[in-house]
Amino acid sequence: MACNVMGGEAAPSFVSAAAGDTVSFEWYHDNRGDDIIASSHKGPIQVYIAPYDASPSQNGTGSVWTKIASQGYDASAKTWAVDDLIANKGKHDFKIPSSLAAGQYLIRGEIIALHEADTAYTSNPARGAQFYPSCVQFKVSGSGSATPPDTFDINTGYTESDPGIVFNLYGSFSSYQAPGPQVWDGTGSGNSTPPSSNSTSSAGSSASTPPTVSTTLATSVIPTSSAASAPASSGSSDDDTTCGA
């Protein structure tokens, strides 16, 4: 649930980016720019960050995550983040907080598909919200001093009682509240020391063209010519995860 299949295996390299940069996650099935994801899989896209831990236990578990971006439903346009993802050929931009302290981090992107979310998984194991997560290793540079609060546990933090987990996509609605904590405002010292340097919400950008990290639907990150430094992911495969909390 945190970093998907093979999520506990560290990658050999890091994506290099600066605090304040805008970066693109890129999803696809088999080839860049293909069908991306079924248009029926409407839902939000969210981005979390956690300090990188080089120990063998590094797998994204525990209360280590902070939300830095969230895009859900645009009532005026009647479109979802996934609609925008498809229109943008699989790319979803997010901003690394400009105040973030330099260091090594895991950044996690997730698609939450709501096409079967009208029923909780515990009520019908054949249905439920579907999660498509991927974690990428980042080495962030900059002069910021803020460290994320690191208080959210992906594996236990989402429950079927949360707004946005059980949601009837086919009923009448005018808004949608994505699950999880509020987007971090980029201030404060958080709960941890900076890690070693070895609707749309976002916690400024110095990159004119966002570096891209590519992920098959939705969990493997592969090298691309447009990526900043060498892309690195701690997960791989096409698996989705159904919330059974």
C-alpha positions, -999 to 999 in steps of 0.1 A, spaced: 0 0 0 28 24 8 52 18 -22 35 -11 -39 52 -44 -51 90 -45 -43 84 -12 -24 109 -23 3 138 -26 -21 160 4 -24 169 16 -59 206 21 -68 202 58 -76 183 90 -69 165 117 -89 183 150 -83 161 181 -80 161 214 -61 136 226 -35 110 247 -54 113 226 -86 83 214 -104 86 177 -112 64 154 -133 53 119 -124 45 100 -156 22 70 -157 16 46 -186 9 9 -193 35 -4 -216 48 25 -236 50 63 -230 19 80 -242 -2 49 -246 -37 45 -231 -23 56 -197 -52 45 -176 -89 36 -184 -110 68 -185 -135 51 -162 -109 51 -134 -117 87 -123 -103 100 -91 -77 121 -73 -39 122 -76 -19 129 -44 18 133 -36 35 125 -3 70 129 9 90 110 36 126 111 48 148 85 31 160 57 53 189 37 39 184 8 63 172 -26 51 138 -18 67 132 11 43 98 4 28 76 34 35 58 19 64 50 38 96 41 73 104 66 89 81 46 106 53 35 142 47 12 152 19 27 179 -4 1 180 -32 -35 169 -39 -57 173 -70 -92 159 -69 -124 171 -86 -129 204 -104 -166 212 -101 -165 241 -126 -149 219 -153 -165 187 -141 -132 169 -145 -110 148 -122 -73 147 -118 -72 114 -137 -90 132 -167 -62 158 -166 -36 130 -164 -49 114 -196 -52 147 -214 -16 154 -204 -4 121 -219 2 105 -185 21 134 -168 11 149 -135 31 179 -122 38 186 -85 60 211 -68 87 202 -43 82 227 -14 107 256 -18 113 257 20 123 220 22 156 212 38 182 196 15 185 158 19 174 125 6 137 117 5 111 93 -8 83 109 -28 52 89 -34 26 96 -61 -8 78 -60 -38 76 -82 -70 67 -64 -95 52 -89 -131 55 -77 -149 35 -104 -158 7 -79 -156 29 -47 -194 31 -42 -190 0 -19 -164 -5 8 -139 -34 3 -149 -49 36 -185 -51 24 -177 -65 -10 -141 -77 -15 -147 -76 -53 -151 -38 -51 -136 -7 -33 -114 22 -41 -82 12 -61 -48 27 -52 -20 30 -77 11 41 -58 47 45 -67 77 57 -46 107 75 -60 141 83 -43 150 120 -45 181 139 -36 169 174 -29 193 204 -29 186 240 -17 190 263 13 156 256 29 154 245 65 118 231 69 114 194 76 80 177 70 59 167 100 61 130 90 30 120 109 8 100 84 9 62 81 -2 52 46 -9 16 56 -32 25 85 -41 61 79 -67 54 51 -99 39 63 -133 33 47 -148 59 70 -126 86 55 -142 110 30 -131 100 -5 -125 63 2 -161 52 -2 -176 75 -29 -204 70 -54 -189 82 -87 -222 76 -105 -245 96 -81 -251 133 -79 -222 153 -64 -207 187 -66 -175 183 -46 -151 156 -34 -128 155 -4 -96 135 -9 -86 112 19 -56 117 41 -41 147 59 -41 183 48 -14 194 24 16 206 43 22 244 40 59 240 40 65 257 73 78 245 107 105 222 117 85 190 116 91 159 138 124 148 123 159 161 115 166 168 78 176 135 61 211 129 50 222 147 18 240 115 8 -85 202 -60 -51 212 -66 -30 220 -36 7 223 -35 31 230 -7 77 279 -64 95 265 -93 130 271 -106 127 246 -134 114 259 -167 107 223 -179 97 199 -152 120 169 -149 100 137 -155 101 105 -135 82 77 -154 62 50 -139 42 22 -156 7 19 -142 15 26 -117 46 15 -100 79 13 -118 102 42 -125 125 39 -156 152 61 -170 141 87 -195 161 114 -213 140 141 -197 145 130 -162 167 149 -138 197 128 -130 188 91 -128 152 81 -119 149 57 -91 119 38 -77 114 15 -48 85 -3 -65 77 -21 -97 48 -38 -116 13 -28 -127 -4 -37 -94 -32 -17 -78 -41 -20 -42 -77 -20 -29 -82 -3 4 -93 -29 29 -90 -8 60 
